[in-house]
């Protein structure tokens, strides 16, 4: 069976939670996130969280500090189901690229 891979890039995430897939739930079926990169684009350390919402919040990363000029890679697979949404938030405006 063929696989359809998709790359999603987001820039300048800040203090308002930003989600994929862009304001909608994941569609019917199973979806596997195979990699996740979080980069601090500011001159100071930032604190970030990543969570899945499907009625409740389920944190993948909770209040993790990323130093200035650094990045974090989550290289474990994450399975997302129909109705899930994946959110990213930072404690600093326009500070996080995903």
Biotite code that builds the C-alpha atoms (Angstrom):
import biotite.structure as struc

atoms = struc.array([
    struc.Atom([0.000, 0.000, 0.000], chain_id="A", res_id=1, res_name="UNK", atom_name="CA", element="C"),
    struc.Atom([1.359, 3.427, -0.963], chain_id="A", res_id=2, res_name="UNK", atom_name="CA", element="C"),
    struc.Atom([1.991, 6.006, 1.735], chain_id="A", res_id=3, res_name="UNK", atom_name="CA", element="C"),
    struc.Atom([1.273, 9.698, 1.366], chain_id="A", res_id=4, res_name="UNK", atom_name="CA", element="C"),
    struc.Atom([3.826, 11.723, 3.312], chain_id="A", res_id=5, res_name="UNK", atom_name="CA", element="C"),
    struc.Atom([3.248, 15.361, 4.141], chain_id="A", res_id=6, res_name="UNK", atom_name="CA", element="C"),
    struc.Atom([5.580, 17.970, 5.578], chain_id="A", res_id=7, res_name="UNK", atom_name="CA", element="C"),
    struc.Atom([4.087, 20.756, 7.679], chain_id="A", res_id=8, res_name="UNK", atom_name="CA", element="C"),
    struc.Atom([6.089, 23.851, 8.612], chain_id="A", res_id=9, res_name="UNK", atom_name="CA", element="C"),
    struc.Atom([4.999, 26.597, 10.992], chain_id="A", res_id=10, res_name="UNK", atom_name="CA", element="C"),
    struc.Atom([6.867, 29.798, 11.883], chain_id="A", res_id=11, res_name="UNK", atom_name="CA", element="C"),
    struc.Atom([6.755, 32.359, 14.643], chain_id="A", res_id=12, res_name="UNK", atom_name="CA", element="C"),
    struc.Atom([4.519, 30.478, 17.071], chain_id="A", res_id=13, res_name="UNK", atom_name="CA", element="C"),
    struc.Atom([4.001, 32.432, 20.265], chain_id="A", res_id=14, res_name="UNK", atom_name="CA", element="C"),
    struc.Atom([1.761, 32.642, 23.293], chain_id="A", res_id=15, res_name="UNK", atom_name="CA", element="C"),
    struc.Atom([-1.446, 31.658, 21.460], chain_id="A", res_id=16, res_name="UNK", atom_name="CA", element="C"),
    struc.Atom([-1.678, 27.921, 20.849], chain_id="A", res_id=17, res_name="UNK", atom_name="CA", element="C"),
    struc.Atom([-1.277, 27.072, 17.147], chain_id="A", res_id=18, res_name="UNK", atom_name="CA", element="C"),
    struc.Atom([-2.564, 23.780, 15.808], chain_id="A", res_id=19, res_name="UNK", atom_name="CA", element="C"),
    struc.Atom([-2.262, 21.340, 12.962], chain_id="A", res_id=20, res_name="UNK", atom_name="CA", element="C"),
    struc.Atom([-4.109, 20.568, 10.838], chain_id="A", res_id=21, res_name="UNK", atom_name="CA", element="C"),
    struc.Atom([-4.726, 24.344, 10.746], chain_id="A", res_id=22, res_name="UNK", atom_name="CA", element="C"),
    struc.Atom([-7.961, 24.889, 12.643], chain_id="A", res_id=23, res_name="UNK", atom_name="CA", element="C"),
    struc.Atom([-9.548, 21.517, 11.890], chain_id="A", res_id=24, res_name="UNK", atom_name="CA", element="C"),
    struc.Atom([-9.515, 18.041, 13.352], chain_id="A", res_id=25, res_name="UNK", atom_name="CA", element="C"),
    struc.Atom([-7.521, 15.259, 11.756], chain_id="A", res_id=26, res_name="UNK", atom_name="CA", element="C"),
    struc.Atom([-9.766, 13.449, 9.257], chain_id="A", res_id=27, res_name="UNK", atom_name="CA", element="C"),
    struc.Atom([-11.067, 9.891, 9.470], chain_id="A", res_id=28, res_name="UNK", atom_name="CA", element="C"),
    struc.Atom([-8.424, 7.210, 9.876], chain_id="A", res_id=29, res_name="UNK", atom_name="CA", element="C"),
    struc.Atom([-5.048, 6.894, 11.536], chain_id="A", res_id=30, res_name="UNK", atom_name="CA", element="C"),
    struc.Atom([-2.273, 9.449, 11.045], chain_id="A", res_id=31, res_name="UNK", atom_name="CA", element="C"),
    struc.Atom([1.313, 8.949, 12.175], chain_id="A", res_id=32, res_name="UNK", atom_name="CA", element="C"),
    struc.Atom([3.617, 11.836, 12.943], chain_id="A", res_id=33, res_name="UNK", atom_name="CA", element="C"),
    struc.Atom([7.113, 10.494, 12.293], chain_id="A", res_id=34, res_name="UNK", atom_name="CA", element="C"),
    struc.Atom([9.165, 13.469, 13.444], chain_id="A", res_id=35, res_name="UNK", atom_name="CA", element="C"),
    struc.Atom([8.783, 16.751, 15.272], chain_id="A", res_id=36, res_name="UNK", atom_name="CA", element="C"),
    struc.Atom([11.360, 19.552, 15.395], chain_id="A", res_id=37, res_name="UNK", atom_name="CA", element="C"),
    struc.Atom([11.017, 22.600, 17.662], chain_id="A", res_id=38, res_name="UNK", atom_name="CA", element="C"),
    struc.Atom([13.464, 25.503, 17.189], chain_id="A", res_id=39, res_name="UNK", atom_name="CA", element="C"),
    struc.Atom([13.944, 28.568, 19.382], chain_id="A", res_id=40, res_name="UNK", atom_name="CA", element="C"),
    struc.Atom([14.356, 31.589, 17.083], chain_id="A", res_id=41, res_name="UNK", atom_name="CA", element="C"),
    struc.Atom([15.000, 34.185, 19.811], chain_id="A", res_id=42, res_name="UNK", atom_name="CA", element="C"),
    struc.Atom([18.006, 35.441, 21.753], chain_id="A", res_id=43, res_name="UNK", atom_name="CA", element="C"),
    struc.Atom([16.602, 34.111, 25.061], chain_id="A", res_id=44, res_name="UNK", atom_name="CA", element="C"),
    struc.Atom([15.447, 30.742, 26.404], chain_id="A", res_id=45, res_name="UNK", atom_name="CA", element="C"),
    struc.Atom([11.792, 29.887, 25.785], chain_id="A", res_id=46, res_name="UNK", atom_name="CA", element="C"),
    struc.Atom([9.387, 27.435, 27.405], chain_id="A", res_id=47, res_name="UNK", atom_name="CA", element="C"),
    struc.Atom([7.211, 25.347, 25.083], chain_id="A", res_id=48, res_name="UNK", atom_name="CA", element="C"),
    struc.Atom([4.410, 22.813, 25.290], chain_id="A", res_id=49, res_name="UNK", atom_name="CA", element="C"),
    struc.Atom([3.001, 20.407, 22.699], chain_id="A", res_id=50, res_name="UNK", atom_name="CA", element="C"),
    struc.Atom([-0.278, 18.600, 23.260], chain_id="A", res_id=51, res_name="UNK", atom_name="CA", element="C"),
    struc.Atom([-3.029, 16.652, 21.557], chain_id="A", res_id=52, res_name="UNK", atom_name="CA", element="C"),
    struc.Atom([-6.613, 17.728, 22.128], chain_id="A", res_id=53, res_name="UNK", atom_name="CA", element="C"),
    struc.Atom([-9.604, 15.449, 21.689], chain_id="A", res_id=54, res_name="UNK", atom_name="CA", element="C"),
    struc.Atom([-12.007, 16.639, 24.401], chain_id="A", res_id=55, res_name="UNK", atom_name="CA", element="C"),
    struc.Atom([-9.077, 16.811, 26.904], chain_id="A", res_id=56, res_name="UNK", atom_name="CA", element="C"),
    struc.Atom([-5.445, 17.935, 26.607], chain_id="A", res_id=57, res_name="UNK", atom_name="CA", element="C"),
    struc.Atom([-2.832, 15.159, 26.441], chain_id="A", res_id=58, res_name="UNK", atom_name="CA", element="C"),
    struc.Atom([0.686, 16.569, 26.716], chain_id="A", res_id=59, res_name="UNK", atom_name="CA", element="C"),
    struc.Atom([3.550, 15.251, 24.631], chain_id="A", res_id=60, res_name="UNK", atom_name="CA", element="C"),
    struc.Atom([5.854, 18.009, 25.908], chain_id="A", res_id=61, res_name="UNK", atom_name="CA", element="C"),
    struc.Atom([4.940, 20.108, 28.950], chain_id="A", res_id=62, res_name="UNK", atom_name="CA", element="C"),
    struc.Atom([6.778, 23.328, 29.856], chain_id="A", res_id=63, res_name="UNK", atom_name="CA", element="C"),
    struc.Atom([10.127, 22.328, 28.318], chain_id="A", res_id=64, res_name="UNK", atom_name="CA", element="C"),
    struc.Atom([12.860, 24.966, 28.127], chain_id="A", res_id=65, res_name="UNK", atom_name="CA", element="C"),
    struc.Atom([14.702, 25.400, 24.830], chain_id="A", res_id=66, res_name="UNK", atom_name="CA", element="C"),
    struc.Atom([17.844, 27.571, 25.172], chain_id="A", res_id=67, res_name="UNK", atom_name="CA", element="C"),
    struc.Atom([18.608, 30.392, 22.762], chain_id="A", res_id=68, res_name="UNK", atom_name="CA", element="C"),
    struc.Atom([19.856, 29.155, 19.402], chain_id="A", res_id=69, res_name="UNK", atom_name="CA", element="C"),
    struc.Atom([18.828, 25.581, 20.196], chain_id="A", res_id=70, res_name="UNK", atom_name="CA", element="C"),
    struc.Atom([16.282, 23.084, 18.964], chain_id="A", res_id=71, res_name="UNK", atom_name="CA", element="C"),
    struc.Atom([14.585, 19.913, 20.173], chain_id="A", res_id=72, res_name="UNK", atom_name="CA", element="C"),
    struc.Atom([13.751, 16.870, 18.081], chain_id="A", res_id=73, res_name="UNK", atom_name="CA", element="C"),
    struc.Atom([11.057, 14.402, 19.148], chain_id="A", res_id=74, res_name="UNK", atom_name="CA", element="C"),
    struc.Atom([11.899, 11.350, 17.057], chain_id="A", res_id=75, res_name="UNK", atom_name="CA", element="C"),
    struc.Atom([9.329, 8.911, 18.388], chain_id="A", res_id=76, res_name="UNK", atom_name="CA", element="C"),
    struc.Atom([6.196, 8.296, 16.373], chain_id="A", res_id=77, res_name="UNK", atom_name="CA", element="C"),
    struc.Atom([2.907, 9.820, 17.505], chain_id="A", res_id=78, res_name="UNK", atom_name="CA", element="C"),
    struc.Atom([-0.372, 8.280, 16.322], chain_id="A", res_id=79, res_name="UNK", atom_name="CA", element="C"),
    struc.Atom([-3.201, 10.745, 15.785], chain_id="A", res_id=80, res_name="UNK", atom_name="CA", element="C"),
    struc.Atom([-6.812, 9.696, 15.350], chain_id="A", res_id=81, res_name="UNK", atom_name="CA", element="C"),
    struc.Atom([-9.853, 11.239, 13.753], chain_id="A", res_id=82, res_name="UNK", atom_name="CA", element="C"),
    struc.Atom([-10.934, 14.233, 15.853], chain_id="A", res_id=83, res_name="UNK", atom_name="CA", element="C"),
    struc.Atom([-7.454, 14.924, 17.265], chain_id="A", res_id=84, res_name="UNK", atom_name="CA", element="C"),
    struc.Atom([-5.704, 18.275, 16.976], chain_id="A", res_id=85, res_name="UNK", atom_name="CA", element="C"),
    struc.Atom([-2.018, 18.874, 17.736], chain_id="A", res_id=86, res_name="UNK", atom_name="CA", element="C"),
    struc.Atom([-1.173, 22.184, 19.451], chain_id="A", res_id=87, res_name="UNK", atom_name="CA", element="C"),
    struc.Atom([2.091, 24.102, 19.952], chain_id="A", res_id=88, res_name="UNK", atom_name="CA", element="C"),
    struc.Atom([2.599, 27.059, 22.306], chain_id="A", res_id=89, res_name="UNK", atom_name="CA", element="C"),
    struc.Atom([5.533, 29.114, 23.615], chain_id="A", res_id=90, res_name="UNK", atom_name="CA", element="C"),
    struc.Atom([5.812, 31.526, 26.522], chain_id="A", res_id=91, res_name="UNK", atom_name="CA", element="C"),
    struc.Atom([7.331, 34.164, 24.198], chain_id="A", res_id=92, res_name="UNK", atom_name="CA", element="C"),
    struc.Atom([5.775, 35.888, 21.185], chain_id="A", res_id=93, res_name="UNK", atom_name="CA", element="C"),
    struc.Atom([6.968, 34.778, 17.709], chain_id="A", res_id=94, res_name="UNK", atom_name="CA", element="C"),
    struc.Atom([9.696, 32.563, 19.169], chain_id="A", res_id=95, res_name="UNK", atom_name="CA", element="C"),
    struc.Atom([9.097, 29.004, 17.959], chain_id="A", res_id=96, res_name="UNK", atom_name="CA", element="C"),
    struc.Atom([9.453, 27.358, 14.554], chain_id="A", res_id=97, res_name="UNK", atom_name="CA", element="C"),
    struc.Atom([8.018, 23.855, 14.111], chain_id="A", res_id=98, res_name="UNK", atom_name="CA", element="C"),
])
